[in-house]
Amino acid sequence: MTYQQEQAAKLKVSLPRLPRYRFERNGYDRFHGYDYTPADGTIVHKTQPHSAPKNGTFGQCYIMDTDGQFIGLVDESSLTRVPR
């Protein structure tokens, strides 16, 4: 098993325990129509890519979908915590 496959397997196991957020465009996300920006109402998780600036820097954070696929950088004010 390669390192990438091992990390993907670990992520799949931890996904159900991660906090979930509902994405609704807010702030800069309303003005920037990036290809990777998810649709409003999409359930996402915050993620922290290796060697990237810490989430919360300049009010931005990295997100991934509920399958563990990396989406991109969005405004933190666009995320609302969803209770389990």
HUDA-V617089 format. One record per residue. NEAR is the number of other C-alpha atoms within 8 Angstrom. Layout:
near = [NEAR & NEAR]
//
This chain:
near = [4 & 5 & 6 & 6 & 8 & 9 & 8 & 8 & 8 & 8 & 9 & 10 & 7 & 8 & 10 & 6 & 5 & 7 & 8 & 12 & 12 & 13 & 14 & 11 & 8 & 9 & 9 & 7 & 12 & 8 & 6 & 6 & 7 & 5 & 4 & 6 & 10 & 7 & 7 & 8 & 7 & 9 & 10 & 12 & 12 & 11 & 8 & 8 & 6 & 4 & 4 & 6 & 5 & 7 & 9 & 8 & 8 & 4 & 9 & 11 & 14 & 13 & 13 & 14 & 11 & 9 & 7 & 9 & 7 & 7 & 11 & 9 & 8 & 11 & 13 & 9 & 8 & 12 & 10 & 9 & 8 & 8 & 4 & 3]
//
